[in-house]
Amino acid sequence: MKKILVIDESSHLREYLTQKLPEYGFEVISSPNALDGLVKMRNEVPDLVILDSFLSRGSVEEVLDEKSSHPNTKGIPLILTAGAMDKQTLLRLAQKGIRKILTKPLKIDVLLKGISELLGVPVTLDDTPCIIEAHVNEEIVFIEVAQGLNKEKIELLRYKLAELMELYKLKVPRVLVIMSSLEITKDDSLKLAALFHIVLEETKTRPRFVKVLTTSEFVREYLAHHDDFQKIEVADSLEKVMDALLGEKAEVGGQPAEHILSSQRPDTAREEKFHLRFDAEKVEERSARPSSGALLGALPRGALFCVVDDDLVIQELVKKAFSDVGITVKAYNNGREFVMDEEGVSRCTLLFLDLLMPQMDGFATMQALKSMGASFPIIVLSALSKRETVLKAVEYGVKSYVVKPLKPELLRRKAVEVLISL
């Protein structure tokens, strides 16, 4: 049996590897700091060391130097997990017997692949297509699950949630689980149960404070008939689930939910250790699934995207986001300019719309377009994200709501999501 020593301050990462690696026949020893790690390295003489770059009770360089000077430990392969570190430091450390350097947050499939290569032991993972993301805002935990259910991702979610609870000092948060593009059957029942058990256990939240946004009848029926999950509320529209979620939060905190659709930063300077995406997904996106650019490029000739925003930087950003897929982007400084351009309104395929503008704001623009009978989808771009603002936008039939600041790839992805759902 191969022996692995994990030296890392994160109890969550140590616990995950202590639970996971024995599945492949490894024995795992863990240590929370440099001094304890050096003692265990000399006494246990492991076959592999996984070492964090940030340690207490000694530095990573001291651990590497001590390892290299001891005849029994000198030849042990070592994987370094590194956060923010300048290139010169990384190059200096790389000369001290490091076999692999992995950046944080860690992609677990890369770590397991590295272990497999260095120790010659095969490691297989559940390859079910699945995307799970988790973030926190205003003491609400947002969990997004798409495509399918993957055993490895669900296991990782347990430790990611524990990490978020600690980083944001959460006690009993509200939870929103967004399950989009999810194609699951009764064969996935065990994974679905594991997902919601983990959500309830790690957030310490009662079922009635967990909301699920989904159009899957299977998910709805499964939760309704499971004794542990019957009180979880399921909704099929953004308006319903946000009204319930934010209404309950308001009862507790008494404050409106600012920036509800975005992710906030933790107060602590500590970094996150876990990445819920796998490195292999980048390959799958390139080879197995069409890219957002390919999907947008398949739109008929003459497709016109319009952006109505008084910020010239935003106008240019939207133009740049679609410059390589043959889509024309026409910009307007306010809503009045747009509704007065009859040709632009008649040809518009998709509208990106700001809410705060001079002369005619976003809501007045949507009202005018409604009276004109315009039927193209609208994506709102706004720094406003209060509950009332979002719900009012939903009432006008807005297909998606993106909180500023914006990124080109996010705009492309939202455009694809909106257009393929028509």
C-alpha positions as CSV (number, residue, x, y, z in Angstrom):
1,M,0.0,0.0,0.0
2,K,1.4,3.4,-1.1
3,K,1.6,6.0,1.7
4,I,0.9,9.7,1.1
5,L,1.6,12.5,3.5
6,V,-0.5,15.6,3.2
7,I,0.9,18.8,4.8
8,D,-1.7,21.5,4.6
9,E,-3.3,24.1,7.0
10,S,-6.8,23.4,5.5
11,S,-8.6,20.8,7.6
12,H,-11.2,20.6,4.8
13,L,-8.6,19.5,2.2
14,R,-6.9,17.1,4.6
15,E,-10.2,15.5,5.4
16,Y,-11.2,15.2,1.7
17,L,-7.9,13.5,0.8
18,T,-8.1,11.3,3.9
19,Q,-11.5,10.1,2.8
20,K,-10.9,10.0,-0.9
21,L,-7.5,8.5,-1.5
22,P,-8.1,5.2,0.4
23,E,-10.7,4.4,-2.4
24,Y,-7.7,3.8,-4.6
25,G,-5.7,1.8,-2.1
26,F,-3.6,4.6,-0.6
27,E,-2.8,5.1,3.0
28,V,-3.0,8.8,4.0
29,I,-1.2,10.6,6.8
30,S,-2.0,14.3,7.4
31,S,-0.4,17.2,9.1
32,P,-1.5,20.8,9.8
33,N,1.8,22.5,9.9
34,A,5.5,22.5,8.8
35,L,7.0,21.2,12.1
36,D,4.5,18.3,12.5
37,G,4.9,17.5,8.8
38,L,8.7,17.2,9.1
39,V,8.4,14.8,12.0
40,K,5.9,12.6,10.2
41,M,8.0,12.7,7.0
42,R,11.1,11.4,8.8
43,N,9.2,8.8,10.9
44,E,6.7,7.5,8.3
45,V,8.9,7.9,5.2
46,P,5.9,8.2,2.8
47,D,5.9,7.4,-0.9
48,L,4.6,10.9,-1.8
49,V,4.3,14.2,-0.1
50,I,1.6,16.8,-1.0
51,L,2.8,20.1,0.5
52,D,1.0,23.5,0.7
53,S,3.1,26.6,0.0
54,F,1.6,28.5,3.0
55,L,2.4,26.9,6.4
56,S,2.6,27.8,10.0
57,R,5.3,26.7,12.5
58,G,7.9,26.8,9.7
59,S,8.1,27.7,6.0
60,V,7.8,25.7,2.9
61,E,11.4,26.3,2.1
62,E,12.5,24.9,5.5
63,V,10.4,21.8,4.8
64,L,12.0,21.4,1.4
65,D,15.5,22.0,2.6
66,E,15.1,19.5,5.5
67,K,13.6,16.9,3.2
68,S,16.6,17.2,0.8
69,S,19.2,16.9,3.6
70,H,17.8,13.7,5.1
71,P,18.9,10.5,3.2
72,N,15.6,8.7,3.9
73,T,13.4,11.5,2.6
74,K,15.5,13.1,-0.1
75,G,14.1,11.0,-3.0
76,I,10.5,11.2,-2.0
77,P,8.5,12.8,-4.9
78,L,6.6,16.0,-3.9
79,I,3.6,17.9,-5.2
80,L,3.5,21.5,-4.2
81,T,0.1,23.3,-4.0
82,A,0.7,27.0,-4.4
83,G,-1.5,30.1,-4.2
84,A,-0.4,33.6,-5.1
85,M,3.3,33.4,-5.6
86,D,5.7,35.4,-7.8
87,K,7.5,33.6,-10.7
88,Q,11.0,34.0,-9.2
89,T,9.9,32.3,-5.9
90,L,8.2,29.4,-7.8
91,L,11.4,28.9,-9.9
92,R,13.5,28.9,-6.8
93,L,11.3,26.3,-5.1
94,A,11.2,24.2,-8.2
95,Q,14.9,23.5,-7.8
96,K,14.3,21.8,-4.4
97,G,13.0,18.5,-5.6
98,I,9.4,19.4,-6.5
99,R,8.0,17.1,-9.1
100,K,4.7,19.0,-9.7
101,I,3.4,22.5,-8.8
102,L,-0.4,22.9,-8.8
103,T,-2.1,26.3,-8.4
104,K,-5.0,27.0,-6.0
105,P,-7.9,26.7,-5.9
106,L,-7.1,23.1,-6.7
107,K,-8.7,21.2,-9.5
108,I,-9.0,17.8,-7.9
109,D,-8.8,15.8,-11.1
110,V,-5.4,17.3,-11.8
111,L,-4.2,16.5,-8.3
112,L,-5.5,12.9,-8.6
113,K,-3.9,12.5,-12.0
114,G,-0.6,13.8,-10.6
115,I,-0.7,11.2,-7.8
116,S,-1.5,8.5,-10.3
117,E,1.4,9.4,-12.5
118,L,4.0,9.7,-9.7
119,L,3.0,6.5,-7.9
120,G,2.0,4.4,-10.9
121,V,-1.5,3.6,-9.4
122,P,-4.5,4.0,-11.7
123,V,-7.1,6.5,-10.6
124,T,-10.5,6.6,-12.2
125,L,-13.2,9.3,-11.7
126,D,-16.9,9.5,-12.5
127,D,-17.0,11.1,-16.0
128,T,-20.7,12.1,-16.0
129,P,-20.9,15.6,-17.5
130,C,-21.7,18.0,-14.6
131,I,-21.1,21.5,-13.6
132,I,-21.4,22.6,-9.9
133,E,-20.7,26.1,-8.7
134,A,-21.1,27.5,-5.2
135,H,-20.7,31.1,-3.9
136,V,-22.0,33.3,-1.1
137,N,-23.7,36.7,-1.1
138,E,-25.6,38.5,1.7
139,E,-25.5,35.3,3.8
140,I,-27.2,33.3,1.0
141,V,-25.5,30.3,-0.4
142,F,-26.0,29.9,-4.1
143,I,-25.4,26.4,-5.6
144,E,-25.8,25.9,-9.4
145,V,-26.0,22.4,-10.8
146,A,-26.1,21.8,-14.6
147,Q,-25.9,19.0,-17.2
148,G,-26.0,16.1,-14.8
149,L,-24.9,14.6,-11.4
150,N,-21.3,13.6,-10.9
151,K,-20.3,11.6,-7.8
152,E,-16.9,13.3,-7.5
153,K,-18.4,16.8,-7.8
154,I,-21.0,16.1,-5.2
155,E,-18.3,14.8,-2.8
156,L,-16.3,17.9,-3.4
157,L,-19.3,20.1,-2.7
158,R,-19.3,19.0,0.9
159,Y,-15.9,20.4,1.5
160,K,-16.5,23.5,-0.6
161,L,-19.6,24.3,1.5
162,A,-17.7,23.7,4.7
163,E,-15.0,26.1,3.4
164,L,-17.5,28.8,2.5
165,M,-19.3,28.5,5.8
166,E,-16.0,29.1,7.5
167,L,-14.7,31.9,5.2
168,Y,-17.9,33.9,5.4
169,K,-18.6,33.1,9.1
170,L,-22.1,31.8,8.2
171,K,-24.3,30.2,10.9
172,V,-27.6,29.3,9.4
173,P,-27.7,30.7,5.8
174,R,-30.5,30.6,3.3
175,V,-29.7,28.3,0.3
176,L,-30.7,28.6,-3.3
177,V,-30.0,25.5,-5.5
178,I,-30.3,26.3,-9.2
179,M,-30.7,23.2,-11.3
180,S,-30.6,24.2,-15.0
181,S,-30.1,22.0,-18.1
182,L,-30.3,19.0,-15.8
183,E,-31.1,15.6,-17.5
184,I,-31.4,13.0,-14.7
185,T,-33.6,9.9,-14.2
186,K,-34.4,7.5,-11.3
187,D,-30.9,6.0,-11.9
188,D,-29.5,9.2,-10.4
189,S,-31.6,9.0,-7.3
190,L,-28.7,8.1,-5.0
191,K,-26.7,11.0,-6.3
192,L,-29.6,13.4,-5.9
193,A,-30.1,12.3,-2.3
194,A,-26.4,12.7,-1.6
195,L,-26.5,16.2,-3.0
196,F,-29.3,17.4,-0.8
197,H,-28.1,15.6,2.3
198,I,-24.7,17.4,1.8
199,V,-26.4,20.8,1.4
200,L,-28.5,20.4,4.6
201,E,-25.6,18.9,6.6
202,E,-22.9,21.3,5.7
203,T,-25.0,24.5,5.8
204,K,-26.8,23.3,9.0
205,T,-30.0,24.8,7.3
206,R,-33.5,23.4,7.8
207,P,-35.2,22.2,4.7
208,R,-37.7,25.0,4.7
209,F,-34.9,27.5,4.2
210,V,-33.6,25.7,1.1
211,K,-35.2,26.8,-2.3
212,V,-34.7,25.0,-5.6
213,L,-35.1,26.6,-9.0
214,T,-35.7,23.9,-11.6
215,T,-38.0,22.8,-14.5
216,S,-37.3,19.1,-13.9
217,E,-40.4,17.2,-13.0
218,F,-38.2,14.3,-11.7
219,V,-36.4,16.6,-9.2
220,R,-39.7,18.1,-8.1
221,E,-41.4,14.7,-7.6
222,Y,-38.3,13.2,-5.9
223,L,-38.0,15.9,-3.3
224,A,-41.8,15.9,-2.7
225,H,-41.8,12.2,-1.8
226,H,-38.5,12.0,0.1
227,D,-39.1,12.2,3.9
228,D,-36.0,14.4,4.5
229,F,-36.6,16.8,1.7
230,Q,-40.4,17.3,1.6
231,K,-40.2,20.8,3.1
232,I,-37.8,22.1,0.5
233,E,-39.6,24.5,-1.7
234,V,-39.4,24.0,-5.5
235,A,-40.2,26.7,-8.1
236,D,-39.9,26.9,-11.8
237,S,-39.4,30.7,-12.2
238,L,-36.8,33.2,-11.0
239,E,-39.6,35.5,-9.7
240,K,-41.2,32.9,-7.4
241,V,-38.0,31.5,-5.9
242,M,-36.4,35.0,-5.3
243,D,-39.6,36.3,-3.7
244,A,-39.6,33.3,-1.3
245,L,-35.9,33.4,-0.6
246,L,-35.4,37.1,-0.1
247,G,-38.7,37.4,1.7
248,E,-37.5,35.0,4.4
249,K,-34.1,36.6,4.5
250,A,-35.7,40.0,5.0
251,E,-37.6,38.6,8.0
252,V,-34.3,37.7,9.6
253,G,-32.0,40.5,8.6
254,G,-34.4,43.3,7.9
255,Q,-32.1,44.6,5.1
256,P,-32.6,44.5,1.3
257,A,-30.4,42.1,-0.6
258,E,-27.8,44.1,-2.4
259,H,-26.0,42.6,-5.4
260,I,-28.0,39.4,-5.1
261,L,-26.9,37.9,-8.3
262,S,-23.2,38.3,-7.8
263,S,-20.5,36.7,-5.6
264,Q,-19.1,38.7,-2.7
265,R,-15.6,38.4,-1.3
266,P,-15.0,37.0,2.2
267,D,-13.9,39.4,4.9
268,T,-10.9,37.2,5.6
269,A,-7.7,37.3,3.5
270,R,-7.6,33.5,3.5
271,E,-7.9,31.9,0.0
272,E,-10.3,29.2,-1.2
273,K,-8.7,25.7,-1.5
274,F,-11.2,23.9,-3.7
275,H,-12.2,24.4,-7.3
276,L,-15.5,22.6,-8.3
277,R,-14.6,22.5,-11.9
278,F,-12.3,19.8,-13.4
279,D,-9.4,20.6,-15.7
280,A,-10.7,17.9,-18.1
281,E,-13.8,20.0,-18.8
282,K,-11.7,22.5,-20.9
283,V,-10.9,19.6,-23.2
284,E,-14.5,18.4,-23.3
285,E,-15.7,21.9,-24.2
286,R,-13.3,22.2,-27.1
287,S,-13.8,18.7,-28.5
288,A,-17.3,17.4,-27.5
289,R,-19.4,20.5,-27.2
290,P,-19.8,23.4,-29.5
291,S,-18.3,26.6,-28.1
292,S,-20.4,29.7,-27.5
293,G,-18.7,31.2,-30.6
294,A,-19.7,28.3,-32.8
295,L,-23.3,28.5,-31.6
296,L,-23.5,32.2,-32.1
297,G,-21.8,31.8,-35.5
298,A,-24.7,29.5,-36.5
299,L,-27.2,32.4,-36.3
300,P,-28.6,33.4,-39.7
301,R,-26.8,36.2,-41.6
302,G,-28.0,39.6,-40.7
303,A,-28.3,38.8,-37.0
304,L,-28.2,42.1,-35.1
305,F,-27.4,42.6,-31.4
306,C,-28.3,46.0,-29.9
307,V,-26.7,47.5,-26.8
308,V,-28.4,50.4,-25.1
309,D,-26.1,51.9,-22.5
310,D,-24.8,55.4,-21.8
311,D,-21.4,53.9,-20.9
312,L,-19.2,53.9,-24.0
313,V,-16.9,51.3,-22.3
314,I,-19.8,48.9,-22.0
315,Q,-20.8,49.5,-25.6
316,E,-17.3,48.6,-26.8
317,L,-17.1,45.6,-24.5
318,V,-20.3,44.2,-26.0
319,K,-19.0,44.8,-29.5
320,K,-15.7,43.1,-28.7
321,A,-17.5,40.1,-27.2
322,F,-19.2,39.3,-30.5
323,S,-16.6,40.7,-33.0
324,D,-15.3,37.2,-34.0
325,V,-18.7,35.5,-34.8
326,G,-20.1,37.6,-37.6
327,I,-22.7,39.3,-35.6
328,T,-23.4,43.0,-36.0
329,V,-23.6,45.0,-32.8
330,K,-25.3,48.4,-32.9
331,A,-24.9,50.8,-29.9
332,Y,-27.3,53.4,-28.5
333,N,-26.6,55.9,-25.7
334,N,-30.1,55.8,-24.2
335,G,-33.5,54.1,-24.6
336,R,-35.0,57.0,-26.6
337,E,-32.3,56.7,-29.3
338,F,-33.2,53.0,-29.6
339,V,-37.0,53.1,-29.8
340,M,-36.8,56.0,-32.3
341,D,-34.7,53.8,-34.6
342,E,-37.5,51.8,-36.3
343,E,-35.1,49.8,-38.5
344,G,-32.9,48.8,-35.5
345,V,-35.9,47.7,-33.4
346,S,-37.4,45.7,-36.3
347,R,-34.1,43.9,-37.1
348,C,-32.9,43.4,-33.5
349,T,-32.2,39.7,-32.6
350,L,-31.1,40.3,-29.0
351,L,-31.0,43.4,-26.8
352,F,-28.5,44.2,-24.1
353,L,-30.2,47.0,-21.9
354,D,-28.9,49.1,-19.1
355,L,-31.4,50.3,-16.5
356,L,-30.0,53.7,-15.4
357,M,-29.7,56.1,-18.4
358,P,-30.6,59.7,-19.2
359,Q,-33.7,60.7,-21.2
360,M,-35.3,57.2,-21.1
361,D,-34.2,54.6,-18.6
362,G,-34.3,50.8,-19.0
363,F,-37.8,50.3,-17.6
364,A,-39.3,53.1,-19.7
365,T,-37.6,51.5,-22.7
366,M,-39.1,48.1,-22.0
367,Q,-42.5,49.7,-21.6
368,A,-42.2,51.4,-25.0
369,L,-41.0,48.3,-26.7
370,K,-43.9,46.4,-25.2
371,S,-46.4,48.9,-26.6
372,M,-44.6,48.6,-30.0
373,G,-45.1,44.8,-30.0
374,A,-41.4,44.1,-30.0
375,S,-40.7,40.4,-29.4
376,F,-36.9,40.0,-29.2
377,P,-35.3,38.7,-26.0
378,I,-33.7,41.2,-23.5
379,I,-30.7,40.8,-21.3
380,V,-30.4,43.5,-18.6
381,L,-26.9,44.8,-17.8
382,S,-27.0,46.7,-14.5
383,A,-25.2,47.4,-11.3
384,L,-28.6,47.4,-9.6
385,S,-29.5,44.1,-8.1
386,K,-32.0,44.7,-5.3
387,R,-34.9,42.3,-5.0
388,E,-37.4,44.9,-6.2
389,T,-35.3,45.8,-9.3
390,V,-34.8,42.2,-10.4
391,L,-38.4,41.3,-9.9
392,K,-39.6,44.3,-11.8
393,A,-37.3,43.4,-14.7
394,V,-38.7,39.8,-14.7
395,E,-42.2,41.2,-14.9
396,Y,-41.2,42.8,-18.2
397,G,-40.1,39.4,-19.6
398,V,-36.4,39.9,-19.3
399,K,-34.7,36.7,-20.2
400,S,-31.5,37.2,-18.2
401,Y,-30.0,39.7,-15.7
402,V,-26.3,40.3,-15.6
403,V,-24.7,42.4,-12.8
404,K,-21.8,44.7,-13.7
405,P,-18.9,44.6,-14.0
406,L,-19.1,42.5,-17.2
407,K,-16.8,40.0,-18.9
408,P,-17.0,39.2,-22.7
409,E,-17.2,35.4,-22.1
410,L,-20.1,35.9,-19.7
411,L,-22.0,38.0,-22.3
412,R,-21.4,35.3,-25.0
413,R,-22.6,32.5,-22.7
414,K,-25.7,34.4,-21.6
415,A,-26.5,35.2,-25.3
416,V,-26.3,31.5,-26.2
417,E,-28.4,30.5,-23.2
418,V,-31.1,33.0,-24.1
419,L,-31.2,32.3,-27.8
420,I,-31.2,28.5,-27.7
421,S,-34.1,28.6,-25.2
422,L,-36.4,30.4,-27.7
